[in-house]
Amino acid sequence: MIKRIITYFLIVTALLYGLRYLHYKGLVKQKEGYYGKLQEAFFEENAYSVLFLGSSRAEMHYDTQLFDSLTGENSFNLGLAGATPRVAFSALKAYLLHSKAPKYLIYEVDYYALKKKSSEIKEFNNYFPLLTNPVLRKQFSNIDSRMSQFYYNPYFSWPYTGLKNLSTSIHGWLNIPNQTDSLYYKGFVREVFRPSLNFISTKKQYAYFNISERSYLDSIIACCIENNTKITLMSSPIFAGGYLDVLNKASIISQLKNIATINKIDYYDLSSLPFCNNRGLFIDHRHLNYTGAKNFNPHLVNIFNNKIVLSALK
């Protein structure tokens, strides 16, 4: 009886490992879209001159195609949904495992969302097939200790897979593009599906730096300095300039400027540009749609060409 149980267990385990391999393989076979971006970032040897880093705001705001056409640079957008400074630092370290350090890095600072210690990875199950990158696995395991178990134990990871994730894998095996694949370009994603911002009620809150998130911002800065990368801190547009969401905007902006000064780098607050009161350019208070991104990027390019690059030449 015991022998039969052990045999069944070994068969089921082998099947789970096999199914998981096929599932992950279908995801990483994709060369475009979401998984194409992550595969390129964490496994390919890249030599981009400019790297954009941050949360979904970075991912949706910094248009690599428009930026490259206006600057002559070769950029990549490493923005990840829900990425706190701790998650962004992890992504940067994992990127540098295979890729050359960029000459310039622009880090998007979400100054309204820094008061909680980062203890989770948004959409963590999307990263399962990427945990073969040892740096990513180590860094993410420091945030969520389950990540190592997800990597080694199919019994633990399989229940978290999700039907959407399985569907995406099938698309990879059949070489069928996903609906959003064409919206990605060198990490930037065009937001064209969701409707423009409607009138929604918000509650103003105080913004401040959690000591842990501040330490990871310092780690991002130190990593760039160590790799001879010129890092610039930036905050991109927020609806109504952030004044509908943050009670102490002037104070948190002043703190960010002080952090920049201490580290002898620059911080640019572009969250209050003239078009920031136009609801038609936002999908919510914190995210631009594609039209909004096209309005923002000329301002970004102006800062890059006339301040960031020129100061690097001095």
N, C-alpha and C positions, 0 to 999 in steps of 0.2 A: 504493500500500500504506500509506504513512504517513498519507495523507489519510483512508483507511478506519479506521485505528487511532484517529486523533484523533476521527473521527465517533463511533465506538463508545464511546470514553472519555467524550465529552460527553453521549451518550445515557444511559450508565450513571450518570454523575454527576447528571444531571437527575433520573433515576429515584430515586436515593438521597436527594436533597434532597426530592423529592416524598413518598416513603415516610416519611422522617423527619418531615416536616411533619404528615402524617396521624397518625403515631404520637404525636407530642407534643400535637397538637390533641385527640386522644382523652383524653389524661391530664388536660389542663387544663380540659376541658369538665366535669369532675366537680366538683360543688359540695359534696359531702359527703366524709367519710372523710379518708384520708391526703392526697391531692392537693387536696382542698377546703381542708384546713388550710394547706398550703403556698401555695396560690394566694391565700388570704386574707392570709396573713402578708406575702408579698413583692410583691403587686401591688394590693391593695385599700387604700383610704384608711380607716384605722381610728382610733378615738379611745377605746381601752380605758383604764380608770383604773388597772388592775393588770396587770402582765405577769409571768408565770412563765418563767424562763429556765434552761436546763441540758440535761442528757442525758435518756436514756429514764427515769431515775428521776424527773426533774421531770415528764416527759410522763405517767407512770403514777401519780404520787403526788398531784399538785395538782389536785383535782377542781374545775373551774371552776363547774360547776352548783351543787354543794353550797356552795362558797365564796361565790358570789354570793348565794345564798339566805340565808346566815347573816350577811353583811356589808352587803348592799345595793350592793356594788361591781359593776363590769362588767369582768370579767377575761378574759384570753386566755392559753393555755398554749403557749409557744414552745419547749417541750422537744423535742430532736431526738436520735434514737438515736446513742449514741457521741459526743455533743458534748463535746469538751474545752473549756477556757476559750477557746482560739483559735477553735474552730468556733462557740462560743456568741457570741463577740464579732462574728464575721462575720455571723451571723444577726441580731443586734441592729442592726448598721449597715444591713443590707439592709431590715429591717423599718421603720426610721426614714426610709427614702427616700420612702415614700408616706404613712406614718402619723404621727399626732401622738404625741409622747413621753408615756408613761404617767406618772401621778402617783407610782405606786409600782412598784418592780421587786423581785422576790424571786429571787435567784440561788441555785440548788441547787449546793452545793459537794460534789463527790464526793472527799472527802479521802483516800480510799484509792487514787485513780487519778491522781495529779498528778506522778508522778516521771519520766514520759517526755515528751519533746518531741513535740508533736502534728505529725505529718507525713502524716496521711491523713484522709480524710473517709469515715466509715462509710456504706456503701450509696451511694457517690458517684454511681452511674448514675441514681439516683432524682431527682437534681437537674438532669439535663440539660435538661428543658423549662423550667426556672426560670432558666436562665442568661441569659435576656433582661433580667433585672434586672441592670443594669451594676454595682451595688455588690456584689451577691452573686457575680457572675462575677469581679470583681477580687479580692475577699477570698478566695474559694475558690481562685483561681489562685495566690495567694500561698502557700497551703498545699500544693496539688497543681498543678504547672505544666501538667499535661495538661488541666485544665479548659477552658482557652482553646481548645485543639485540639479537644476534644470539642464545643465550641460551634460552631466554624467548619467543621470537617472531618467530613462524614458517613462517609467511609471509616474514620475513626479511631473515631467514636462507635458506629457500628452494631454491631460485634462485642461491645460491652459492654452492649447493650440488655437481653438476658435475656428468656426466655419469659414469666416472671411479669409483667414490665413490659408486654409486648405484650398479654397477656391483659387487664390492667387498662385499657389503651387501648381495646380492643375493647368492654369494658363501658361505657366513656365514650361511644363513638359510638352504641351501642345503647341508651343510657340505662338500663342494667341496674345496680342497686346491687351493690357488692362485698360480700363476706361480712362485712367488718369496718367498713363505712361507719357503721352504726348505733351503733358503739361510741365514736365520736368526738363530743365536744361542746366547741366553742370551744377546740380544740387538745388537750384532755385525752382520753386513751384509757382505756377500762375494760378491764382484763385479766380476762377471764372464761373463757378457753379452757384455758390451761395449768394443770396440776395443782398442788396445794399442794406446798410444799417437803418433800422427802424427806431422809433422812440422807445427806449427801455429805461426803466428806473434803475438807478445806481446808488450805492451807499458810499459816501466818501470815507476813506480810511487813512490813517497815518502810515507813512512808509519809513522804514529804517532797515539797516543792515543787521541781519542775524550774524553773530560772530563767526559761525561756521562758514556761512556763504561768503563773508568777507575774506576769510582765509583762502577759500578756493578761487576767488577773484585774484587775490595776491599770487596764488599758485599759477594761474593762467599767465599773469604778467611775468612772473619769474621764468616760466617755461619759455616764453617768447624771447626774453632777454638772453637766456642761456643759449638759444638757437639763433641769435643775431637777427631776430624778426622784429621789425618795428610794429609795435602794437598800438592801436588807437581804440579808445573806448567811445561808444556812440549810443545814443538813444534815438531811435527812428520815430516817425509820427504816431501820435496817439490822438484819438478823437478829442476835440476841444482842448488839445494841448495837455491832456492829463488832469486838467483842473476839475473835471467832474468826478474823478476817481481818487485823487490824492489831495489830502488836506495840507500837507507840508511840502509841496513840490519844491519851493525855493530852498528849503533846508536840505532835502535829499540831493538836489542838484549841486548845492554847495559842497556837500560831503564828497560827492563823486569827483568834483573838481579838485578837492584837496587830496584825494587818493591819487589822482593823476599827477598832481604837482609833486607829491612825495616820491613817486616812481619816475619822475621826469618824462612823463608821456602826456598825451593830449586827451581831453574828453570834449565831445561835441554833443550838445543837446539839440537835436533836430525834431523834438517831439511836438513843437509848437509852430510848425511852418504855416504860412498863410492859408493853405488849403485844408487845414485840419478841422475846420468847422463844416466841411462838405460831407454830409452823410453818404452821398453817392459814391464816395471813394473808400468807404470802410464797410466791413461785414459785421464788425462789432467795435467796441470802444478801443480795442488794442490791435486790430489787424486790418491792414489795407487789402482791398481787392487788387486785381491786376492793373486796373486803370489807376488806382491810387499809387501802386508801386512805380508805374511809369511817371507819375508826377513827382515822386520822391527822388528817384535816381539821378536826375540832373543836379539836384542839390547835393547829393552824395558825391557825385563826380566833381563838382566844383570844389568841395572840401578836399577831396583826394588830390586833385591835380594842383591846386593852388596853396595847399597847406601841408598835407601829409607828405607828398613827394618832395616838395621844396624844402621842408624842414629836414628831411632825410639827407638831402644833398649838402646841407651846410656843414 
